[in-house]
């Protein structure tokens, strides 16, 4: 098995990697951006990299807020205008030695800074969305709290029920 140079697993490096489709029906090679690393096995160094997928598709305006446009895409070794997807649910841990096929290039300094800023922005958006969803009841379910009112004396209800 090939060993990936740990220096090439730093933030900003771009690899061609084998990625799985979200629905699990297949795999394909695509460029990914390294965002961070960790060791997967304490006995020997098996690096795992947190990656964001790089895409040349930017048709869905709904998800545009989760993507960073790579400004210097040619200098980074990419073939066409590209975006990196930074939505938390789309970030993946990959085994660098098994999943990475080849090193493509590296982001420019301004793109690396832009990615870091976008990660912070996206995380803030996701935190706000989570807080809004927790504060609102789920559709079809209503939470009702019933408290005993100590000011109401059930035996003295006037005008309701039997007369005394």
N, C-alpha and C positions, 0 to 999 in steps of 0.2 A: 504494500500500500504506500502511495506517495505521501510525503510529509509536507505540510504547508509551512512555509517560513513564518514564525510568529510575528516578525516585523511587518509582514504583509497582512496581518489580521487586525491592524489598527483602524480606527475610524477613518472612513474616506476611501478605503480600498474597494475596488469593484471586481467581482468574480463572475464567471459563467458557472452556474450551478444547476444541478438537477433538482427541480422543485416539483412537489406534488400539487395536483389540482385540489382546490378547496373541497370538492365533493368526493375526493378520494378515488376518482375513476381513472386516473392516469398520471403520468409525469412528463415533464419537458425541461429542456435546457433554457435558462433565461438569465439575464444579468441580475445580480443582487449587490446591494451596498452593505458593507460591514459597518455596524453601529457599535459593537462591543464584543467582548469575548469572555469565556470562562473555561475552566477545566472540567471535563465531564467525568474524569476518572482520576482519583487522587494517587493511584499507584504509578501511572504513566501519563504523560501529557497527551491527552486527546482533546484538542481544542474544539470548543463549540463557539460558533459566532452567531450573534444576534444580527439578523439581516432584515433589510427592507427591500421589497421587490422593486425592480426598475421596469417601467413600462413605457412604451411609445404611444400608448392610447390615453387620451385625455378628453374623451367625449362626454363623460358623465359629470355634469356640473355639480351634482349633489355631493360628489366625493372629492371635488377639486380642493376643498379646504383641508384635506388630509394628505395632499401631495405637494412635494417641493419640485419646482421646475429646475432641472440641472442646466445652468446657464452655459457652462463651458463643457458641453457634452462631447464635442469632438476631441478636445484635449484630454478628456477622461477615458478615451478609447471606445466610445459608443458610436454606433453607425448612424443613428438618427436622433432627432430631438427627443428627450426622455424626461420622465418624472420618477421620483422615488416615492413609494407609498409608505406613509408613516403612521397610518392608523394602527392603534395598538393591537387590534384583533388580526391584523395582517402581518405583524412582525413575527418572525420565526427563529427558533434556535436550530442551527444546522451543524452537523459534524463536518468541520472544515476538511479533514483528511478523506472523508468518504464522499461528501456531496459536491465539493468544489472541483470543477474540471480544469479551469485555467484562470490565471490572473489577467484581467483585461486592462486595468489602469487604476488611476486614482483621481478623486475629485480635486479641483483647484481649491486654494485656500478660501476664496470667497464662497464657493459652493459648500465647503465643509462647515463654515460658519453659518451659512444659510440653512443647512440641514439641522444643525444644533438648535438654532432659533425656531425653526419650524417644529421640531420635536417638542419644545417647550410650549409652543402655541397649540399644537394638537392635543397635548396632555391636558392643558387648561380647558380646551373645548370639551374633551371627554369627561373631565371632572365635573364641569358645569352640567353636562347632559345627565350624568349619573345622579347628581344632586337633585335635578328637576324630576327625574323619574322616580326617585325615592319619596319625594314630597307629595306626589300625586297618586291617588288610588288607582289600582289597576282596573282596566275596563271590565265591567261586569261584576265587580266586587266592590262593596262599600263597607268600610269599617265603621261600626256604630258602637259607641260606648254608652251604656245605660247606667246611670248613677241613681242611688236612692236619694230622694229629696227629703231631708229631715224636717222641712217646713210643712210637708203635706201629711195630714193626719187622715188616714184612710177611713176611719170610722165616723169622721165628721164631714164627709162630703155632702154638702147641701144641694138639693135640687137634682140629685142623681140617685137613682135607685129607689129604695123604700123610704117612705116618710116615717118619721118618728113621732 
